[in-house]
Structures are given as C-alpha cells and as structure tokens.
C-alpha cells in the first residue's frame, strides 16, 4: 500500500523582492514557518486543495493550490515596493511595500 503524498515548495529568491522583513507562512490557516530572503521551505501535504498565505504583518496574500498525489507545486513569495513606495524610498529612504505570492514553474 502506498502513501498519498504531495509537496508544496515555497521559495523566496525573486530579484524583485526587497530582501528584508520576514514573511510568515500559513498552510490551511496554521502557521508553519518564518520565510526570509533567499530561503526555500518544503512541506509534504496530503493530495487535494490547500490554501497558502504569506504575511509581513502589514499585508498578506493567499493562493489556493490543488496538488495531486506525487506532485510538487512551486510557489514564489516575497515583499516588493509599490510604484509610490519606490519613489518614496528614492526620496526619503523608506516607503510602503506589498507581499506577492504566486504559483510558478519549478526552478
């Protein structure tokens, strides 16, 4: 008898990431890890639909993924500046930023 297992991989290595402020990662409403820049987290899950949420305490983003037995779903997460945030950083050295989270092809 084989066990049903799938994998969700959450990466934080995007060039558009501002590379600071950690992200809290939640799977189906349960906290699982603090994700910092240039790190990857892998979690085995049962096949089916799951909700992954990332939050930097100011903003949050969620995605629903449906993983099949033996499948790996890859997600890319991070913090990035809004257009206004980028202008404010240029002028003031600080500005608002948002969270991003999306399903991507394997690296």
Secondary structure as a PSIPRED ss2 file (coil, helix, strand):
# PSIPRED VFORMAT (PSIPRED V4.0)

   1 X C   1.000  0.000  0.000
   2 X C   1.000  0.000  0.000
   3 X C   1.000  0.000  0.000
   4 X C   1.000  0.000  0.000
   5 X C   1.000  0.000  0.000
   6 X E   0.000  0.000  1.000
   7 X E   0.000  0.000  1.000
   8 X E   0.000  0.000  1.000
   9 X E   0.000  0.000  1.000
  10 X E   0.000  0.000  1.000
  11 X E   0.000  0.000  1.000
  12 X E   0.000  0.000  1.000
  13 X C   1.000  0.000  0.000
  14 X C   1.000  0.000  0.000
  15 X C   1.000  0.000  0.000
  16 X C   1.000  0.000  0.000
  17 X C   1.000  0.000  0.000
  18 X C   1.000  0.000  0.000
  19 X C   1.000  0.000  0.000
  20 X C   1.000  0.000  0.000
  21 X C   1.000  0.000  0.000
  22 X C   1.000  0.000  0.000
  23 X E   0.000  0.000  1.000
  24 X E   0.000  0.000  1.000
  25 X E   0.000  0.000  1.000
  26 X E   0.000  0.000  1.000
  27 X E   0.000  0.000  1.000
  28 X C   1.000  0.000  0.000
  29 X C   1.000  0.000  0.000
  30 X E   0.000  0.000  1.000
  31 X E   0.000  0.000  1.000
  32 X E   0.000  0.000  1.000
  33 X E   0.000  0.000  1.000
  34 X E   0.000  0.000  1.000
  35 X E   0.000  0.000  1.000
  36 X C   1.000  0.000  0.000
  37 X C   1.000  0.000  0.000
  38 X C   1.000  0.000  0.000
  39 X E   0.000  0.000  1.000
  40 X E   0.000  0.000  1.000
  41 X E   0.000  0.000  1.000
  42 X E   0.000  0.000  1.000
  43 X E   0.000  0.000  1.000
  44 X E   0.000  0.000  1.000
  45 X E   0.000  0.000  1.000
  46 X C   1.000  0.000  0.000
  47 X C   1.000  0.000  0.000
  48 X E   0.000  0.000  1.000
  49 X E   0.000  0.000  1.000
  50 X E   0.000  0.000  1.000
  51 X E   0.000  0.000  1.000
  52 X E   0.000  0.000  1.000
  53 X E   0.000  0.000  1.000
  54 X E   0.000  0.000  1.000
  55 X E   0.000  0.000  1.000
  56 X C   1.000  0.000  0.000
  57 X C   1.000  0.000  0.000
  58 X C   1.000  0.000  0.000
  59 X C   1.000  0.000  0.000
  60 X E   0.000  0.000  1.000
  61 X E   0.000  0.000  1.000
  62 X E   0.000  0.000  1.000
  63 X E   0.000  0.000  1.000
  64 X E   0.000  0.000  1.000
  65 X E   0.000  0.000  1.000
  66 X E   0.000  0.000  1.000
  67 X E   0.000  0.000  1.000
  68 X C   1.000  0.000  0.000
  69 X C   1.000  0.000  0.000
  70 X C   1.000  0.000  0.000
  71 X C   1.000  0.000  0.000
  72 X E   0.000  0.000  1.000
  73 X E   0.000  0.000  1.000
  74 X E   0.000  0.000  1.000
  75 X E   0.000  0.000  1.000
  76 X E   0.000  0.000  1.000
  77 X E   0.000  0.000  1.000
  78 X E   0.000  0.000  1.000
  79 X E   0.000  0.000  1.000
  80 X E   0.000  0.000  1.000
  81 X E   0.000  0.000  1.000
  82 X C   1.000  0.000  0.000
  83 X H   0.000  1.000  0.000
  84 X H   0.000  1.000  0.000
  85 X H   0.000  1.000  0.000
  86 X H   0.000  1.000  0.000
  87 X H   0.000  1.000  0.000
  88 X H   0.000  1.000  0.000
  89 X H   0.000  1.000  0.000
  90 X H   0.000  1.000  0.000
  91 X H   0.000  1.000  0.000
  92 X H   0.000  1.000  0.000
  93 X C   1.000  0.000  0.000
  94 X C   1.000  0.000  0.000
  95 X C   1.000  0.000  0.000
  96 X C   1.000  0.000  0.000
  97 X E   0.000  0.000  1.000
  98 X E   0.000  0.000  1.000
  99 X E   0.000  0.000  1.000
 100 X E   0.000  0.000  1.000
 101 X E   0.000  0.000  1.000
 102 X E   0.000  0.000  1.000
 103 X E   0.000  0.000  1.000
 104 X E   0.000  0.000  1.000
 105 X C   1.000  0.000  0.000
 106 X C   1.000  0.000  0.000
 107 X C   1.000  0.000  0.000
